């Protein structure tokens, strides 16, 4: 968590010059396994509000192309649970947004 905190401070302190700089910095943070832990815990709950926040966080990481392909081993069970369980419409919307962001991520597309 300290490393992730340090990287996030670097993004803020550097006043990133361009979107490319921000994306590169976020990618470094997203590749840290401990950055996914809070979101994965939120996705494992049955609380729609927490799940929605967790999927929103994952979508943001995917939109910055900051999810490593190895992270999907951890994300897949939560994705399967949401798809099979039906449940809250807000959560379903967040899952669809996440899938859309993943389909646009260059890193994930190159791993096919």
C-alpha positions as a LaTeX table, in Angstrom:
\begin{tabular}{lrrr}
\hline
Residue & $x$ (\AA) & $y$ (\AA) & $z$ (\AA) \\
\hline
Unk1 & 0.00 & 0.00 & 0.00 \\
Unk2 & 2.92 & 2.33 & 0.66 \\
Unk3 & 4.19 & 1.95 & $-2.90$ \\
Unk4 & 0.76 & 2.72 & $-4.30$ \\
Unk5 & 0.49 & 5.75 & $-2.04$ \\
Unk6 & 3.88 & 6.95 & $-3.24$ \\
Unk7 & 2.91 & 6.55 & $-6.90$ \\
Unk8 & $-0.35$ & 8.42 & $-6.38$ \\
Unk9 & 1.54 & 11.24 & $-4.64$ \\
Unk10 & 3.92 & 11.38 & $-7.62$ \\
Unk11 & 0.97 & 11.86 & $-9.96$ \\
Unk12 & $-0.38$ & 14.70 & $-7.83$ \\
Unk13 & 3.00 & 16.37 & $-7.15$ \\
Unk14 & 4.23 & 16.13 & $-10.72$ \\
Unk15 & 1.19 & 17.90 & $-12.08$ \\
Unk16 & 1.25 & 15.52 & $-15.01$ \\
Unk17 & 1.82 & 17.38 & $-18.27$ \\
Unk18 & $-0.44$ & 15.27 & $-20.45$ \\
Unk19 & $-3.00$ & 12.51 & $-20.43$ \\
Unk20 & $-0.22$ & 10.13 & $-21.47$ \\
Unk21 & 1.75 & 10.97 & $-18.31$ \\
Unk22 & $-1.31$ & 10.43 & $-16.14$ \\
Unk23 & $-2.14$ & 7.13 & $-17.86$ \\
Unk24 & 1.45 & 5.87 & $-17.41$ \\
Unk25 & 1.43 & 6.78 & $-13.72$ \\
Unk26 & $-1.96$ & 5.18 & $-13.14$ \\
Unk27 & $-0.83$ & 2.08 & $-15.03$ \\
Unk28 & 2.08 & 1.68 & $-12.58$ \\
Unk29 & $-0.36$ & 1.94 & $-9.68$ \\
Unk30 & $-2.91$ & $-0.41$ & $-11.26$ \\
Unk31 & $-0.30$ & $-3.11$ & $-11.77$ \\
Unk32 & 0.19 & $-3.36$ & $-8.01$ \\
Unk33 & $-1.86$ & $-6.26$ & $-6.73$ \\
Unk34 & $-2.65$ & $-4.53$ & $-3.43$ \\
Unk35 & $-4.48$ & $-1.76$ & $-5.31$ \\
Unk36 & $-7.12$ & $-4.28$ & $-6.38$ \\
Unk37 & $-7.78$ & $-5.66$ & $-2.89$ \\
Unk38 & $-10.30$ & $-3.00$ & $-1.72$ \\
Unk39 & $-12.26$ & $-3.26$ & $-4.97$ \\
Unk40 & $-12.26$ & $-7.05$ & $-4.86$ \\
Unk41 & $-13.55$ & $-6.98$ & $-1.29$ \\
Unk42 & $-16.33$ & $-4.62$ & $-2.39$ \\
Unk43 & $-17.22$ & $-6.93$ & $-5.27$ \\
Unk44 & $-17.50$ & $-9.94$ & $-2.95$ \\
Unk45 & $-20.11$ & $-8.29$ & $-0.74$ \\
Unk46 & $-23.82$ & $-8.61$ & $-1.35$ \\
Unk47 & $-24.28$ & $-4.87$ & $-0.82$ \\
Unk48 & $-25.25$ & $-3.20$ & $-4.12$ \\
Unk49 & $-23.73$ & 0.15 & $-3.16$ \\
Unk50 & $-20.32$ & $-1.39$ & $-2.36$ \\
Unk51 & $-20.43$ & $-3.54$ & $-5.48$ \\
Unk52 & $-21.28$ & $-0.53$ & $-7.61$ \\
Unk53 & $-18.34$ & 1.40 & $-6.16$ \\
Unk54 & $-16.02$ & $-1.57$ & $-6.71$ \\
Unk55 & $-17.05$ & $-1.94$ & $-10.35$ \\
Unk56 & $-16.70$ & 1.81 & $-10.83$ \\
Unk57 & $-13.12$ & 1.63 & $-9.53$ \\
Unk58 & $-12.32$ & $-1.33$ & $-11.79$ \\
Unk59 & $-13.85$ & 0.50 & $-14.76$ \\
Unk60 & $-11.70$ & 3.53 & $-14.06$ \\
Unk61 & $-8.56$ & 1.37 & $-13.96$ \\
Unk62 & $-9.57$ & $-0.36$ & $-17.19$ \\
Unk63 & $-10.28$ & 2.97 & $-18.91$ \\
Unk64 & $-6.75$ & 4.12 & $-18.06$ \\
Unk65 & $-5.48$ & 0.78 & $-19.37$ \\
Unk66 & $-4.10$ & 0.14 & $-15.89$ \\
Unk67 & $-5.32$ & $-3.41$ & $-15.32$ \\
Unk68 & $-2.76$ & $-6.10$ & $-15.89$ \\
Unk69 & $-4.08$ & $-9.17$ & $-17.69$ \\
Unk70 & $-3.05$ & $-11.24$ & $-14.65$ \\
Unk71 & $-5.63$ & $-9.34$ & $-12.56$ \\
Unk72 & $-8.49$ & $-11.01$ & $-14.38$ \\
Unk73 & $-7.90$ & $-14.22$ & $-12.46$ \\
Unk74 & $-9.09$ & $-12.32$ & $-9.39$ \\
Unk75 & $-11.82$ & $-10.34$ & $-11.14$ \\
Unk76 & $-13.42$ & $-13.23$ & $-13.05$ \\
Unk77 & $-15.22$ & $-14.86$ & $-10.07$ \\
Unk78 & $-16.84$ & $-11.54$ & $-9.11$ \\
Unk79 & $-17.82$ & $-10.92$ & $-12.73$ \\
Unk80 & $-19.34$ & $-14.39$ & $-12.97$ \\
Unk81 & $-21.26$ & $-13.90$ & $-9.71$ \\
Unk82 & $-22.74$ & $-10.60$ & $-10.92$ \\
Unk83 & $-23.72$ & $-11.96$ & $-14.32$ \\
Unk84 & $-25.29$ & $-15.15$ & $-12.98$ \\
Unk85 & $-26.93$ & $-13.56$ & $-9.93$ \\
Unk86 & $-28.86$ & $-10.86$ & $-11.74$ \\
Unk87 & $-29.49$ & $-8.50$ & $-8.86$ \\
Unk88 & $-29.42$ & $-4.73$ & $-8.77$ \\
Unk89 & $-29.72$ & $-2.80$ & $-12.03$ \\
Unk90 & $-27.06$ & $-0.28$ & $-10.98$ \\
Unk91 & $-24.56$ & $-3.09$ & $-10.43$ \\
Unk92 & $-25.44$ & $-4.63$ & $-13.80$ \\
Unk93 & $-24.87$ & $-1.26$ & $-15.46$ \\
Unk94 & $-21.46$ & $-0.95$ & $-13.78$ \\
Unk95 & $-20.50$ & $-4.44$ & $-14.93$ \\
Unk96 & $-21.42$ & $-3.55$ & $-18.52$ \\
Unk97 & $-19.38$ & $-0.35$ & $-18.28$ \\
Unk98 & $-16.43$ & $-2.38$ & $-16.98$ \\
Unk99 & $-16.66$ & $-4.86$ & $-19.84$ \\
Unk100 & $-16.84$ & $-2.01$ & $-22.36$ \\
Unk101 & $-13.76$ & $-0.34$ & $-20.85$ \\
Unk102 & $-11.88$ & $-3.65$ & $-20.95$ \\
Unk103 & $-12.72$ & $-4.14$ & $-24.61$ \\
Unk104 & $-11.17$ & $-0.75$ & $-25.37$ \\
Unk105 & $-8.00$ & $-1.24$ & $-23.29$ \\
Unk106 & $-4.96$ & $-1.65$ & $-25.53$ \\
Unk107 & $-3.05$ & $-3.83$ & $-23.05$ \\
Unk108 & $-5.91$ & $-6.27$ & $-22.68$ \\
Unk109 & $-6.60$ & $-6.39$ & $-26.40$ \\
Unk110 & $-2.97$ & $-7.24$ & $-27.12$ \\
Unk111 & $-3.13$ & $-10.25$ & $-24.77$ \\
Unk112 & $-5.68$ & $-12.16$ & $-26.82$ \\
\hline
\end{tabular}
